Structure formats: structure tokens, C-alpha cells
Amino acid sequence: MRYPVPAASIDHPHVATLEVQKSRFIGWCASVDDAEQAQQLLTRARRRYPDASHHCSAFIAGAPGEDQAIGFADDGEPGGTAGRPMYQVLHGSGIGRIACVVIRYFGGIKLGTGGLARAYGQTVSEMLATLPRRQYIPRARRSLALTFADEQPARAWLAAHDGTIVDAAYHARGVTLAVDWPLDAGVELAELNTRLEGRIRIVGDDMHRPMSDGEAS
């Protein structure tokens, strides 16, 4: 299943700001593959804004709607007023592999639990409204053993069917291409073998790789 992910990295997160009753909310958002990377984004935000009142966070380190690789934290705000509303916005966004941090500078006016929840959720919504995105394509690694004569036709066919060549190992009998093949491809690699009259050998290692491919949208 292909789905959108942020076209923003931990090193260069997407940013949005919001001011509510003199409190300033700064949102960071980036693409992540796991909980460890989500923690890295939080750590960077704490280092960038060490004097902030709170650094609240939420992430989905998987497909949209994922309910396993998720997390959220209030960082000292009243329970349920920060991380959970942030996560709820992410959950309903249809975006996967996403983490966000909202940094708050307290402005002296208490917002109440309802006001806090709205402010944290709105900050994430503001980020997502302008978030650059790209397409994530789940892939599996395959190895194709080819003759020298079949290499160029194979490369052309793979390019036309969204197969990504990540390595080429040349040897006396030909070449072995390491290919990251989209799991939702409309055709099978066996079709390439048919085109080449059965001269290739296809090997799969069943390893799904966390790829983020596609054009920004």
C-alpha cells in the first residue's frame, strides 16, 4: 500500500507557529521510520529550544492509522491535553511515518484543559496544512541474475515498472542486479523473465525495506 509521508527530515523539519493567549506554540514535523527516530526529533527540539515551557510529542512510525508503532507525551502539561490531541490529528490525516513536536512558551495566561487541547491540536493541523509530502512505496529486495546481453533490456523494463536498482555485481557469466521491487506492483517480475525467454533467475530474500519514494506532492 502506497501512502503519503512528510518530505521533511529530522535534520530539516517542517515548521509552523501559532500564538494563543500570548502563549507561543512552535511545531516541528518530520518523516520517521521508528520510535527511535521520533525520539531524535524530540531531542533536537529540546536542544533548539531549551528554555521552552514544554516539548510535547506524537508519532506514527508506520502506515496511516497504525495502532502499534505509535506514541505521544504531554511533557508536564495536564494529562491528555497535549500529546493525545496531537496524535489524534496525525491519526486522522492519512499520513504515515510521521512525528511531530510542539514546543510551548507560556505567555502568562492559563488556557485551561480544553484550550490546551485545542491549541496543541491546531498547531499540528497548521503544520499539516502546509506540509510537503512524498509517496512511500513498500518494497522487497530481489536479486536478478542476468546475462550481459539481457542487462540493458532488464534495466529498461524495471525502470518502466518502478523497480529500483540498488546494486549491480558483475561476474564472468553476467551480472546480478539487486532490485527493490514495489510490493503493490501491477505486474510480477516473472513477466520480465518471460520477455527474456527464461534466461534470468529471480531470488527474493523477503526483506521489506523502509523506502520512501515518489515525487513531492
C-alpha positions in Angstrom: 0.0 0.0 0.0 1.4 3.4 -1.0 0.7 6.3 1.2 2.0 9.9 1.8 4.8 10.7 4.2 6.4 14.0 5.1 9.0 15.3 2.7 10.9 16.7 5.6 13.7 15.2 7.6 14.8 15.2 11.2 17.7 17.4 10.2 15.4 19.8 8.4 11.9 19.5 9.9 8.8 21.3 8.6 7.9 24.2 11.0 4.7 26.1 11.8 3.9 28.5 14.6 0.7 29.5 16.5 0.0 32.1 19.2 -2.9 31.6 21.6 -3.5 34.0 24.5 0.2 35.1 24.5 1.5 31.5 24.6 3.6 30.7 21.6 3.4 27.2 20.1 6.2 26.1 17.6 5.5 22.9 15.7 8.1 20.6 14.2 7.2 17.7 11.8 9.4 15.1 10.0 9.4 11.7 8.5 10.4 8.8 10.8 10.8 5.1 10.3 10.6 4.1 14.0 10.2 5.3 17.6 13.9 5.9 17.9 13.9 8.5 15.1 10.8 10.1 16.7 12.8 10.5 19.9 15.7 12.0 17.9 13.3 14.7 16.6 12.2 15.4 20.2 15.8 15.6 21.4 16.7 18.1 18.6 13.7 20.3 19.5 14.7 20.3 23.2 18.2 21.3 22.3 17.0 24.1 19.9 14.5 25.5 22.5 16.0 24.6 25.9 14.1 27.4 27.7 10.6 26.4 26.5 7.9 25.5 29.0 7.0 22.2 27.3 8.1 19.9 24.5 5.2 17.7 23.6 5.2 15.0 21.0 3.3 12.4 19.0 4.2 10.0 16.2 3.0 7.2 13.9 6.0 5.2 12.8 4.2 3.1 10.2 1.2 3.3 7.8 -1.7 5.7 8.3 -3.9 4.5 11.1 -1.2 2.3 12.6 -2.0 1.4 16.2 1.2 -0.4 17.2 4.2 1.8 16.3 2.7 5.0 17.9 3.4 7.2 20.8 2.6 10.6 22.4 3.7 12.5 25.5 2.4 15.6 27.4 5.8 16.6 28.9 4.3 18.1 32.1 1.1 19.5 30.6 -2.1 18.2 32.2 -2.7 14.6 31.2 -4.4 14.3 27.8 -4.1 18.0 26.8 -1.1 17.8 24.5 0.2 14.5 23.2 -3.1 12.8 22.7 -4.8 15.7 20.7 -1.6 15.9 18.6 -1.8 12.2 17.9 -5.5 12.4 17.1 -4.8 14.9 14.3 -2.0 12.7 12.9 -4.3 9.6 13.1 -6.9 11.3 11.0 -4.5 12.9 8.5 -4.0 9.8 6.3 -0.2 10.4 6.5 2.2 7.7 7.7 5.7 7.6 9.1 5.3 11.0 10.7 6.4 12.5 14.0 5.8 16.0 15.4 6.9 18.0 18.4 5.1 21.1 19.7 7.2 23.5 21.8 5.3 25.8 24.0 6.4 29.1 25.5 4.0 30.0 28.3 2.6 33.5 27.9 1.3 34.0 31.4 -2.4 33.3 30.7 -3.7 29.8 31.6 -5.6 28.2 28.7 -7.4 25.5 30.7 -7.5 21.9 29.7 -9.9 22.5 26.7 -7.9 25.4 25.5 -4.6 23.5 25.7 -6.0 20.5 23.8 -7.3 22.8 21.0 -4.0 24.8 20.8 -1.8 21.7 20.5 -4.2 20.0 18.0 -4.4 23.2 16.0 -0.6 23.6 15.9 -0.3 20.2 14.3 -3.2 20.9 11.9 -1.4 24.1 10.8 1.8 22.1 10.2 -0.1 19.5 8.1 -1.8 22.2 6.0 1.5 23.3 4.5 3.5 20.0 4.9 5.3 19.0 1.7 4.7 15.3 1.1 6.1 12.4 -0.9 4.9 8.9 -1.6 6.1 5.9 0.4 6.3 2.7 -1.5 6.7 -0.6 0.5 9.4 -2.7 -1.3 11.1 -6.1 -1.1 14.6 -6.8 -2.2 15.0 -9.2 -5.1 18.2 -10.4 -6.9 18.1 -10.9 -10.7 20.9 -13.0 -12.3 21.2 -11.9 -15.9 23.5 -12.3 -18.9 25.4 -9.3 -20.1 23.2 -9.1 -23.2 20.0 -9.0 -21.1 21.1 -6.3 -18.7 20.0 -3.2 -20.6 16.6 -4.6 -21.6 16.1 -5.6 -18.0 17.1 -2.2 -16.7 14.6 -0.5 -19.1 11.8 -2.8 -18.1 12.5 -2.3 -14.4 12.5 1.5 -14.8 9.2 1.4 -16.6 7.7 -0.7 -13.7 9.0 1.3 -10.8 11.8 -1.2 -9.9 14.7 0.5 -8.2 18.2 -1.0 -8.9 20.4 -0.5 -5.8 23.4 -2.6 -6.8 25.0 -4.4 -9.7 27.5 -7.2 -9.2 29.4 -8.2 -12.4 31.0 -11.6 -12.8 32.2 -13.9 -15.5 28.8 -15.2 -16.5 26.9 -11.9 -16.4 25.5 -9.5 -13.8 23.4 -9.8 -10.7 21.1 -6.8 -10.1 19.8 -6.1 -6.6 16.3 -4.6 -7.1 13.9 -3.0 -4.6 10.6 -4.2 -6.1 7.3 -2.5 -5.1 5.1 -4.9 -3.2 2.0 -3.4 -4.9 3.3 -3.6 -8.4 0.7 -4.3 -11.1 2.9 -6.9 -12.7 5.2 -9.7 -11.5 8.9 -10.0 -12.0 8.2 -13.3 -13.7 6.9 -11.2 -16.7 10.4 -9.9 -17.2 11.7 -13.5 -17.3 9.1 -14.3 -19.9 10.2 -11.4 -22.0 13.8 -12.6 -21.8 12.8 -16.1 -22.7 13.5 -17.6 -19.3 17.2 -16.6 -19.2 17.1 -14.9 -15.8 17.0 -16.2 -12.2 15.0 -14.3 -9.6 15.8 -14.6 -5.9 13.9 -12.8 -3.1 15.1 -12.5 0.5 11.7 -11.5 1.9 13.2 -8.4 3.5 10.8 -5.5 3.3 12.8 -2.3 3.2 11.6 1.1 4.7 11.7 3.0 1.4 10.3 6.5 0.8 9.9 7.0 -2.9 8.0 9.2 -5.2 7.5 12.8 -6.2 6.7 15.5 -3.7 3.0 16.3 -3.7 
